[in-house]
Amino acid sequence: MNRSLSTITISIGKSGLNESVIDEIKRQLKAHEVIKIRFAKGISTEKQNFITEITRRSKSTLIDFRGNVAVLFKKK
């Protein structure tokens, strides 16, 4: 399995999650299998809730979570 970690990065800011962000995450996972999601520093209390919702709605797996960056995987 040779997957490049120079993956697509999606940023989630203070406005949080909305339908268009979820749709973009789904599109990127379909195209790339592995993506990074970077959270704004100001939403630290919401990160775990956001990750739970993202993985549930995109049917992906959280493979790494450090600081403000989560790495998700979804097999094509």
FENRALIN-V762633 format. One record per backbone hydrogen bond with DSSP energy under -0.5 kcal/mol. CO is the residue of the C=O (numbers start at 1). NH is the residue of the N-H. E is the energy in kcal/mol with one decimal. If there is no record, write none. Layout:
{{CO & NH & E} {CO & NH & E}}
This chain:
{{1 & 3 & -0.8} {2 & 4 & -0.5} {5 & 7 & -1.7} {8 & 36 & -3.1} {10 & 38 & -2.7} {11 & 13 & -0.5} {12 & 40 & -2.4} {13 & 16 & -1.9} {18 & 22 & -2.1} {19 & 23 & -2.6} {20 & 24 & -2.1} {21 & 25 & -2.3} {22 & 26 & -2.4} {23 & 27 & -2.4} {24 & 28 & -2.6} {25 & 29 & -2.5} {26 & 30 & -2.0} {27 & 31 & -1.7} {28 & 32 & -2.7} {29 & 33 & -2.0} {32 & 34 & -2.2} {33 & 74 & -2.1} {34 & 8 & -0.6} {35 & 72 & -2.8} {36 & 10 & -2.6} {37 & 39 & -0.5} {37 & 70 & -2.7} {38 & 12 & -3.1} {40 & 43 & -1.5} {41 & 44 & -0.9} {43 & 46 & -1.5} {43 & 47 & -1.0} {46 & 50 & -2.5} {47 & 51 & -2.8} {48 & 52 & -2.3} {49 & 53 & -2.3} {50 & 54 & -2.9} {51 & 55 & -2.8} {52 & 56 & -2.0} {53 & 57 & -2.7} {54 & 58 & -2.3} {55 & 59 & -0.8} {55 & 60 & -1.2} {61 & 63 & -0.6} {61 & 73 & -2.4} {64 & 71 & -3.1} {66 & 69 & -2.5} {68 & 39 & -3.3} {69 & 66 & -2.4} {70 & 37 & -3.2} {70 & 72 & -0.5} {71 & 63 & -2.9} {71 & 64 & -1.3} {72 & 35 & -2.0} {73 & 61 & -3.0}}
